[in-house]
């Protein structure tokens, strides 16, 4: 499953304006809906909030991977947002989150959804990758980092 993570420059937010967790989810949801107009913003936000209610998707080391499954999607969608100041996202290590990856998968794609979550987690365990994502200057650089590192993961 090499190269399975697909991130497009249009799905990258270089500097999130959000200062609170729910604002991050809204900002990412707005971007997803722009690229997938069949998706209901309200349903997406409710699913993301429901998932966060089960436990924070802030996995530590400044990373969060909010995720859900949506019936309107035909294929998985990955978005990226970066917060230079960091956001309290109730991460498991108690530290602010700077790097957000929102993953939405089709409702019937539980296996793919879990594989993509695992690939993201593995990719982001590398501190050099996290540093490169924090210092990248363009959406193209962000996507190149993810594609490059995913292809060798």
MARVEX-39439 format. One line per field, with one value per residue (C-alpha): residue in three letters; x, z negated, y; chain; residue number from 0. Coordinates in steps of 0.2 Angstrom, whole numbers, plus 5000, padded with zeros to 4 digits. Example, Ala and Ser with C-alpha at 12.3 -4.5 7.8 and 13.67 -1.06 7.14 Angstrom:
2
type <- ALA_SER;
x <- 5062_5068;
z <- 4961_4964;
y <- 4978_4995;
mol <- A_A;
seq <- 0_1;
***
This chain:
153
type <- UNK_UNK_UNK_UNK_UNK_UNK_UNK_UNK_UNK_UNK_UNK_UNK_UNK_UNK_UNK_UNK_UNK_UNK_UNK_UNK_UNK_UNK_UNK_UNK_UNK_UNK_UNK_UNK_UNK_UNK_UNK_UNK_UNK_UNK_UNK_UNK_UNK_UNK_UNK_UNK_UNK_UNK_UNK_UNK_UNK_UNK_UNK_UNK_UNK_UNK_UNK_UNK_UNK_UNK_UNK_UNK_UNK_UNK_UNK_UNK_UNK_UNK_UNK_UNK_UNK_UNK_UNK_UNK_UNK_UNK_UNK_UNK_UNK_UNK_UNK_UNK_UNK_UNK_UNK_UNK_UNK_UNK_UNK_UNK_UNK_UNK_UNK_UNK_UNK_UNK_UNK_UNK_UNK_UNK_UNK_UNK_UNK_UNK_UNK_UNK_UNK_UNK_UNK_UNK_UNK_UNK_UNK_UNK_UNK_UNK_UNK_UNK_UNK_UNK_UNK_UNK_UNK_UNK_UNK_UNK_UNK_UNK_UNK_UNK_UNK_UNK_UNK_UNK_UNK_UNK_UNK_UNK_UNK_UNK_UNK_UNK_UNK_UNK_UNK_UNK_UNK_UNK_UNK_UNK_UNK_UNK_UNK_UNK_UNK_UNK_UNK_UNK_UNK;
x <- 5000_5015_5010_4992_4991_4985_4986_4983_4990_4972_4969_4983_4980_4997_4992_4976_4968_4959_4964_4952_4949_4932_4938_4951_4938_4927_4941_4946_4928_4926_4940_4934_4917_4924_4932_4918_4902_4891_4897_4886_4897_4885_4885_4904_4907_4895_4904_4921_4914_4907_4924_4932_4920_4926_4944_4955_4963_4978_4991_5005_5021_5011_5000_4981_4972_4953_4944_4927_4918_4905_4892_4894_4912_4918_4936_4946_4950_4965_4967_4982_4982_4996_4995_5011_5005_4998_4980_4975_4967_4967_4982_4987_5004_4995_5005_4998_4995_5003_5000_4982_4978_4959_4955_4938_4934_4918_4906_4909_4928_4933_4948_4955_4951_4961_4976_4977_4976_4990_5001_4998_5003_5019_5024_5022_5032_5047_5053_5062_5045_5036_5050_5049_5030_5033_5045_5038_5034_5021_5007_5017_5031_5019_5011_5029_5034_5019_5020_5039_5039_5024_5031_5046_5036;
z <- 5000_5003_5009_5002_4994_5006_5001_5014_5012_5012_4997_4987_4975_4971_4957_4947_4940_4927_4908_4901_4905_4912_4923_4931_4935_4943_4953_4959_4963_4973_4984_4986_4991_5004_5013_5010_5011_5009_4991_4978_4967_4952_4954_4955_4940_4930_4935_4930_4914_4910_4913_4902_4889_4888_4885_4892_4909_4903_4903_4895_4902_4908_4920_4921_4934_4933_4943_4948_4961_4973_4984_4997_5001_5015_5009_4994_4992_4983_4977_4968_4957_4948_4933_4929_4911_4907_4901_4886_4893_4877_4884_4875_4870_4864_4877_4890_4907_4922_4936_4940_4953_4956_4964_4970_4978_4987_4974_4980_4981_4963_4968_4979_4966_4953_4964_4969_4950_4947_4961_4955_4938_4944_4955_4941_4928_4937_4929_4945_4955_4942_4942_4961_4961_4948_4959_4977_4986_4998_5000_5014_5001_4989_5001_5007_4990_4986_5003_5002_4984_4987_5002_4992_4976;
y <- 5000_5012_5029_5027_5044_5057_5075_5089_5107_5113_5103_5112_5126_5134_5144_5140_5155_5144_5146_5133_5114_5116_5131_5120_5107_5120_5127_5110_5105_5121_5116_5099_5105_5117_5102_5090_5100_5084_5084_5092_5104_5101_5082_5082_5093_5082_5067_5075_5081_5064_5056_5069_5065_5047_5053_5066_5063_5073_5059_5069_5077_5092_5081_5078_5067_5070_5058_5051_5041_5050_5041_5055_5051_5039_5039_5045_5063_5070_5088_5096_5112_5120_5131_5140_5145_5128_5124_5115_5100_5089_5079_5064_5072_5088_5099_5111_5104_5112_5099_5093_5080_5077_5061_5057_5040_5033_5025_5007_5008_5004_4994_5008_5021_5011_5008_5026_5031_5019_5026_5044_5039_5030_5044_5057_5047_5054_5070_5075_5074_5084_5098_5098_5100_5115_5124_5121_5137_5131_5119_5110_5107_5100_5088_5083_5079_5068_5059_5057_5050_5039_5031_5024_5020;
mol <- A_A_A_A_A_A_A_A_A_A_A_A_A_A_A_A_A_A_A_A_A_A_A_A_A_A_A_A_A_A_A_A_A_A_A_A_A_A_A_A_A_A_A_A_A_A_A_A_A_A_A_A_A_A_A_A_A_A_A_A_A_A_A_A_A_A_A_A_A_A_A_A_A_A_A_A_A_A_A_A_A_A_A_A_A_A_A_A_A_A_A_A_A_A_A_A_A_A_A_A_A_A_A_A_A_A_A_A_A_A_A_A_A_A_A_A_A_A_A_A_A_A_A_A_A_A_A_A_A_A_A_A_A_A_A_A_A_A_A_A_A_A_A_A_A_A_A_A_A_A_A_A_A;
seq <- 0_1_2_3_4_5_6_7_8_9_10_11_12_13_14_15_16_17_18_19_20_21_22_23_24_25_26_27_28_29_30_31_32_33_34_35_36_37_38_39_40_41_42_43_44_45_46_47_48_49_50_51_52_53_54_55_56_57_58_59_60_61_62_63_64_65_66_67_68_69_70_71_72_73_74_75_76_77_78_79_80_81_82_83_84_85_86_87_88_89_90_91_92_93_94_95_96_97_98_99_100_101_102_103_104_105_106_107_108_109_110_111_112_113_114_115_116_117_118_119_120_121_122_123_124_125_126_127_128_129_130_131_132_133_134_135_136_137_138_139_140_141_142_143_144_145_146_147_148_149_150_151_152;
***
